[in-house]
Amino acid sequence: MQNASVEQLVQYLAKLPGLGPRSARRAVLHLIKRQDGLLKPLIKAMDEVAREIRTCSTCGNVDTNDPCAVCTDARRDHTIICVVEDVADLWALERTAVFKGVYHVLGGTLSALDGVGPDDLNIPTLVRRTDSDGVAEVVLALSATVDGQTTAHYIADSLNRETINVTALAHGVPVGGELDYLDEGTLTTALRARREVQ
Amino acid sequence: MQNASVEQLVQYLAKLPGLGPRSARRAVLHLIKRQDGLLKPLIKAMDEVAREIRTCSTCGNVDTNDPCAVCTDARRDHTIICVVEDVADLWALERTAVFKGVYHVLGGTLSALDGVGPDDLNIPTLVRRTDSDGVAEVVLALSATVDGQTTAHYIADSLNRETINVTALAHGVPVGGELDYLDEGTLTTALRARREVQ
């Protein structure tokens, strides 16, 4: 006896990552109760994103303009490219406000299991970009998973190491992390990469 | 460097129950990647709900029409009213397809802590409805929490018990539940309410 348009909305919302049918139903009821306060502003915000947002053809970021605000920012260092798996990782790095270079979004990692090869990711465009743009350094900011590290090795091998310095994020104990709770892999890496105390 | 309209959408989505800022960000990226497959249909579905859905003035259900499809269904037994806290509970009961009466949505439970009194809920309308409509039974389908049971007792006391049979959902071991994992309250209730095996 559930209304058809309500059921339709539940089904679309349930497709979002992090929401299942049950939480989508709760979300829809929440929206119906807050028509003016939430549902209508949400429709407006989605509509704006649908009309305005596009993918940057240079780096793969999402923005109102193509090329995106990062790629067109003259104050940023265009000789350093940070390679990330997804736009969410780009956002996470931007929140730290430490990296002043530009980005390249791969769109995933290589995965033999899922049949994802180099041509399914933005690796060829990265190679072309580093060949022409006077790029000095490529920072690989990929997940510390098997697939992430495989991808990092593949990219490092694909780049011209004579002109480009290829670096990767440091591995070690996360800030605020307690040794007790860390896995052996992280501890081993942190121990091997130990640094002299200044 | 996150785009303003993207950030706006993240903030609205993060207000939905079950989504926080991090999962809202993931959801927005998911939507941007699936503009035609998900974002646009979702906007359309929300728009339809915003335009069409209203609250039933009789029972508090949400539907395209007022009174709702349940209240206007002549095949249902209008002498039995099932009292639920929320529309989500009504939907849950409808999915079982066992109850053939009509509903009354309270909009919450009494709560001294949160300052929710009888007049904040649809209790007065329930009393009026049972006084006039030739109602024979009121089924209290409320949560087995302190607030839920307080509300159930309050409603039972408010109704005319001479003409109305007030019942409540059975408590006991949930179907598929393992005794090992059940709390003592449920076990005690189930033991006290034990039934002869047929």
Interface residues (C-beta under 8 A of the other chain):
Chain A: M1 Q2 N3 S5 V6 Q8 L9 Y12 L13 K15 L16 P17 G18 L19 S23 R25 R26 A27 V28 L29 H30 L31 I32 Q35 L38 L39 K40 P41 L42 I43 A45 M46 D47 E48 V49 A50 E52 I53 V62 D63 T64 A69 V70 D73 D86 V87 A88 W91 E94
Chain B: M1 Q2 N3 S5 V6 Q8 L9 Y12 L13 K15 L16 P17 G18 L19 S23 R25 R26 A27 V28 L29 H30 L31 I32 Q35 L38 L39 K40 P41 L42 I43 A45 M46 D47 E48 V49 A50 E52 I53 V62 D63 T64 A69 V70 D73 D86 V87 A88 W91 E94
